[in-house]
Amino acid sequence: MTHKRFRRPMPLALVTPLISAAVVIGTAGAASAEPVHSPDRPITTAPTTQNHRAIDRTVDRLGPSRTGGAYLDDDGRAVVTVTTRRAGQQAHSSGVATRKVTNSLAQLRHIQNALDDYADTHGAGNVQEWHIDVVDNQVKVTAPRNAGDSATSDFLDYARTWGNAVDIDSVEATVQPANGYLLSSDSITLNNRLECSVGFNAVDDENRPIILTAGHCLESSTAAYHGSLVGTTSSVDYPRTDFGSVRTNTSAWTPEPAVNKYNGTARAVLGISRPPVGTRVCKSSSITGWTCGTIQAYDQTVNYGNGNIVYNLVRFNACVEPGDSGGAVMDGSSAVGLISGAQFFTTGYGNEVCGGRVGEPNVSFYQPIGPVLNGLDARLLTYKRSSANNA
């Protein structure tokens, strides 16, 4: 397993302003003669989930041995799970609803870490992912139906040793990063013709403009938009995490702290957030546009195959399809993450689609924004609240 991280400024070619759109990661040569234009559009704001503060304070006060985690229920109520009656009384006094569970967060984290360690040491075969489900109070493991290889069987046998604290599910879908091929041609290689999406505009530790996107998109050195070269890879963190950056040139590109909603408007970015499980978030990306879903789990481990295991992702259920990698995930006007991958189902025409297209649940994953900014020593570009209209 490799862990790549590097920084290197390189020359950029001419491009004009962009809010959020598809970026082709590849080995593009000279810039196109046609400049890239982003049409003017209204930029609006939306409220960010607020009740996560009460949840975070209560969970921190109880500690991981007296709570199994917290979430927002279907009515938007903050619910903190507790392992003892006294913990329930303390949580209830904080103004949140409570529910008694068997397994503590400390126990569930121990199992999750044990599965991570097993995968690092022995591999995970074709097991797709595992995560803590705070609503069901279990560690959930997903594997392909009828997977018969020994590495998969051994991992699942190990998972079963944890008894009822682990639930194993089997699916027909495949799980993989959400990059896509720009061209359907056997002569085009994966590393130099990937199609991914812009995440957020930011600046690095030297105040130089960068684009944030998925790390697995940045195996090659250049990024192009509609055939024009817009930047060069400056940093990659993959596979243990999944983020990276592309250096841009403000003399050619005016970065906007806004996200394209694909309806003629853009959503202003006002800050960052880490909303709780149960929060409805929306994502913007070049293939499926603006789609929304609910956060289902934090600290998600995903096995993309070939030794590429990514840790500490967030599971949510918006529709994500190949080419959406790197796209922005938002809670209101707050940035929460970058799209990493998803479960894909293959149609009769050979297309890979999200579950919702074939009557199955959507299962998607994003890289949370906090570790991205910390890892890159970067600062997100944001609007002042008075700079955009409320909507």
Buried (B, 14 or more C-beta within 10 A) or exposed (E): EEEEEEBEEEEBBBBBBBBBBBBBBBEBEEBBEEEBEBEEBEBBBBEBBEBBEBBBEBBEBBEBEBBBBBBBEEEEEBBBBBBBEEBBEBBBEBEBBBBEBEBBBBBBBBBBEBBBEBBBEEBBBBBBBBBBBBBEBBBBBBBBEEBEEEBBBBBBEBBEEBEEBBEBEEBEBBBBBBBBBBEEEEEBBEEBBBBBBBBBBBBBEEEBBBBBBBBBBBBBBBBBBBEBBBBBBBBBBBBBBBBBBBBBBEEBBBBBBBBBBBEEBBBBBBBBBBBBBBBBBBBBBBBBBBBBBBBBBBBBBBBBBEEBBBBBBBBBBBBBBBBBBBBBBBBBBBBBBBBBBBBBBEEEEEEBBBBBBEEBEBBBBBBBBBBBBEBBEBEBBBBEEEEBEEE
